[in-house]
Amino acid sequence: QVQLVESGGGLVQPGGSLRLSCAASGFTFSAYTMRWYRQAPGKERELVASISWRGITEYVDSVKGRFTISRDNTKKMLYLQMNSLKFEDTAVYYCNAQGYNSWGQGTQVTVSS
């Protein structure tokens, strides 16, 4: 079955950087658009970034120029490089494969001084 395991979160000061990783298994990773979502306390889950099987990327306006989504199809890994982090980036981050309603445990990102 589809399995997604996120890692790389942590506590970082404003302006800092983190790199999230997502290990995928149970489906043909290279054929699917992959996405990063986040959910802040008391808020709905929000789509942050996506990358198509061809490598075309899209971002929510609030992270454009700061976050970079990438993938390694040979390793079945999805990444999210997050730079210039802000307080409002604090959330649990999840990866997802388009078309599958499968979610991992997420990884907590906390931006705090």
Backbone hydrogen bonds in HBPLUS format (Angstrom, degrees):
<---DONOR---> <-ACCEPTOR-->    atom                        ^
c    i                          cat <-CA-CA->   ^        H-A-AA   ^      H-
h    n   atom  resd res      DA  || num        DHA   H-A  angle D-A-AA Bond
n    s   type  num  typ     dist DA aas  dist angle  dist       angle   num
A0003-GLN N   A0025-SER O   2.88 MM  22  5.20 158.7  1.92 146.6 144.9     1
A0025-SER N   A0003-GLN O   2.98 MM  22  5.20 138.0  2.16 150.0 155.2     2
A0005-VAL N   A0023-ALA O   2.98 MM  18  5.12 153.1  2.05 139.8 148.4     3
A0023-ALA N   A0005-VAL O   2.90 MM  18  5.12 161.4  1.94 141.2 141.8     4
A0007-SER N   A0021-SER O   2.88 MM  14  5.25 145.4  2.00 150.5 152.0     5
A0021-SER N   A0007-SER O   2.87 MM  14  5.25 164.6  1.89 145.5 148.1     6
A0010-GLY N   A0108-GLN O   2.90 MM  98  6.12 112.0  2.37 138.8 157.4     7
A0110-THR N   A0010-GLY O   2.90 MM 100  6.10 171.0  1.91 157.5 156.3     8
A0012-VAL N   A0110-THR O   2.88 MM  98  6.28 159.3  1.92 165.6 172.0     9
A0112-SER N   A0012-VAL O   2.92 MM 100  6.24 149.9  2.01 149.7 158.4    10
A0016-GLY N   A0013-GLN O   2.95 MM   3  5.50 153.5  2.02 143.1 144.9    11
A0015-GLY N   A0085-LEU O   2.72 MM  70  4.82 165.2  1.74 141.1 146.4    12
A0085-LEU N   A0016-GLY O   3.08 MM  69  5.45 174.5  2.08 150.6 151.7    13
A0018-LEU N   A0082-MET O   2.92 MM  64  5.23 150.3  2.01 143.9 153.3    14
A0082-MET N   A0018-LEU O   2.77 MM  64  5.23 170.1  1.78 179.8 176.6    15
A0020-LEU N   A0080-LEU O   2.87 MM  60  4.97 164.6  1.90 143.4 141.8    16
A0080-LEU N   A0020-LEU O   2.95 MM  60  4.97 147.8  2.06 135.1 136.0    17
A0022-CYS N   A0078-LEU O   2.75 MM  56  4.92 132.0  1.98 152.4 154.5    18
A0078-LEU N   A0022-CYS O   2.92 MM  56  4.92 154.8  1.98 139.6 147.7    19
A0024-ALA N   A0076-LYS O   3.02 MM  52  5.53 170.0  2.03 171.4 169.4    20
A0029-PHE N   A0027-PHE O   2.92 MM   2  5.64 119.4  2.30 113.3  96.5    21
A0031-ALA N   A0028-THR O   2.95 MM   3  5.72 159.7  1.99 126.2 132.5    22
A0032-TYR N   A0029-PHE O   3.21 MM   3  5.73 171.9  2.22 121.3 123.9    23
A0098-GLN N   A0033-THR O   2.92 MM  65  5.52 170.9  1.93 163.8 165.9    24
A0034-MET N   A0051-ILE O   2.92 MM  17  5.44 158.6  1.97 156.9 154.9    25
A0051-ILE N   A0034-MET O   2.85 MM  17  5.44 151.7  1.93 157.0 164.4    26
A0035-ARG N   A0096-ASN O   2.82 MM  61  5.17 157.4  1.87 158.5 162.5    27
A0096-ASN N   A0035-ARG O   2.90 MM  61  5.17 141.5  2.05 147.0 150.0    28
A0036-TRP N   A0049-ALA O   2.86 MM  13  5.30 160.7  1.89 153.0 156.0    29
A0048-VAL N   A0036-TRP O   2.81 MM  12  5.54 163.3  1.83 151.2 155.1    30
A0049-ALA N   A0036-TRP O   3.28 MM  13  5.30 159.3  2.33 138.0 141.5    31
A0037-TYR N   A0094-TYR O   2.74 MM  57  5.10 166.2  1.76 155.3 160.2    32
A0094-TYR N   A0037-TYR O   2.84 MM  57  5.10 160.4  1.87 133.8 140.4    33
A0038-ARG N   A0046-GLU O   2.83 MM   8  5.29 146.7  1.94 143.9 155.1    34
A0046-GLU N   A0038-ARG O   2.71 MM   8  5.29 167.3  1.72 157.7 161.6    35
A0039-GLN N   A0092-VAL O   2.86 MM  53  5.30 146.3  1.97 142.2 153.4    36
A0092-VAL N   A0039-GLN O   3.06 MM  53  5.30 169.0  2.07 132.6 132.6    37
A0043-LYS N   A0040-ALA O   2.99 MM   3  5.36 157.1  2.04 140.7 137.9    38
A0060-VAL N   A0048-VAL O   2.91 MM  12  5.27 152.9  1.99 150.3 147.2    39
A0050-SER N   A0058-GLU O   2.96 MM   8  5.29 152.1  2.03 143.7 147.8    40
A0058-GLU N   A0050-SER O   3.00 MM   8  5.29 148.4  2.10 144.6 147.2    41
A0052-SER N   A0056-ILE O   2.84 MM   4  5.12 157.0  1.89 140.4 146.8    42
A0055-GLY N   A0052-SER O   2.88 MM   3  5.01 156.4  1.93 105.3 113.3    43
A0063-VAL N   A0060-VAL O   3.07 MM   3  5.89 165.4  2.09 127.0 131.1    44
A0064-LYS N   A0061-ASP O   3.33 MM   3  5.30 150.3  2.42 100.9 109.1    45
A0066-ARG N   A0063-VAL O   2.92 MM   3  5.39 159.6  1.96 137.6 140.5    46
A0067-PHE N   A0063-VAL O   3.05 MM   4  5.63 156.6  2.10 162.5 161.2    47
A0083-ASN N   A0066-ARG O   3.00 MM  17  5.10 155.5  2.06 133.7 141.1    48
A0068-THR N   A0081-GLN O   2.80 MM  13  5.02 148.4  1.90 142.5 151.9    49
A0081-GLN N   A0068-THR O   2.82 MM  13  5.02 163.3  1.85 155.1 151.9    50
A0070-SER N   A0079-TYR O   3.18 MM   9  5.17 158.7  2.23 128.5 131.0    51
A0079-TYR N   A0070-SER O   2.84 MM   9  5.17 162.3  1.87 155.0 151.4    52
A0072-ASP N   A0077-MET O   2.88 MM   5  5.20 161.5  1.91 151.4 153.6    53
A0075-LYS N   A0072-ASP O   3.22 MM   3  5.51 129.9  2.48 102.6 114.5    54
A0076-LYS N   A0072-ASP O   2.88 MM   4  5.84 117.1  2.28 140.8 158.8    55
A0077-MET N   A0072-ASP O   3.10 MM   5  5.20 165.5  2.12 140.7 144.2    56
A0089-ASP N   A0086-LYS O   2.93 MM   3  5.40 164.5  1.95 117.1 121.9    57
A0090-THR N   A0087-PHE O   3.10 MM   3  5.87 166.6  2.12 123.4 126.5    58
A0091-ALA N   A0109-VAL O   2.97 MM  18  5.49 146.2  2.09 144.7 155.4    59
A0109-VAL N   A0091-ALA O   2.86 MM  18  5.49 165.7  1.88 159.8 164.8    60
A0093-TYR N   A0107-THR O   2.87 MM  14  5.26 174.5  1.87 143.4 143.4    61
A0107-THR N   A0093-TYR O   2.91 MM  14  5.26 145.3  2.04 137.4 148.5    62
A0100-TYR N   A0097-ALA O   2.96 MM   3  5.62 161.4  2.00 146.0 147.3    63
